[in-house]
Amino acid sequence: TTESAVGIQWVARHLRMLPSLRELKLRSTQFSGNLRQILCDLQAPLESLELVFCSLVPDDLTFL
């Protein structure tokens, strides 16, 4: 939905503003299928990523 897309964009935009982010815990089914959009612009690689209640789709697994 449009509301979900706006939420995904908001999360991605704010994560980009955290240059020293190393650990991230995402807890929502809304992130399923959107991991590339959320994580692709991080300034440094994550050391830890925890996905709670995220049903990963093949595109998510390929990106990871």
N, C-alpha and C positions, 0 to 999 in steps of 0.2 A: 504494500500500500504506500501511498505518498507519505503518510505520517511515519511509517517505518523507514523509508528512504531518507527522510529528513533527519531522523534520529541517528541512523548509521553515519550520515555525513557529519553530523555534530560530533559524534564520538571520534571519528577519524581526524577531524580538524583539531580537536583538543589534544588528542594523543600526539600529534605532530609538534605540539608546543612543549613537549616534555623531553628535552634532549638527553637526559640521563635515565630515562625509563629503562629498566632492565627486567622487571617482573610485572606480569599482567594477568589478572584473573577476570575473565568474561563470564557472566552468568545470565544468559538469556537465549532463548530460542531464536530471537530476532537476528542474531549474528550468524546463524547457519546460512551458508552460501554467500556470505559477505566478508569473509576473513581477508581476502585480497584487498578489498576496498578499505578496510579498517586498518590493516597492518602495513600496507605496501610503502607508505611514506614515513615510517619511523626513521629517526635519525641514526639509530644504532640497533644492532641485532638484540633481540630479547634473550635473556639467559633462562627465563622460565615463563611458560604460558600455560595457564590452567583454564580449561574450557568446561564450565559446569552448565548442564542443561543445553548444550549446543550439539545438535545433531549434524555432524559434518557430512557434507556432500562431496562427491568426487573432486569438484573444483577446489574446495577447501583443502583437501588432502594433497592435491597436486601443488598448490601454492606452498603449503607447509613443507 
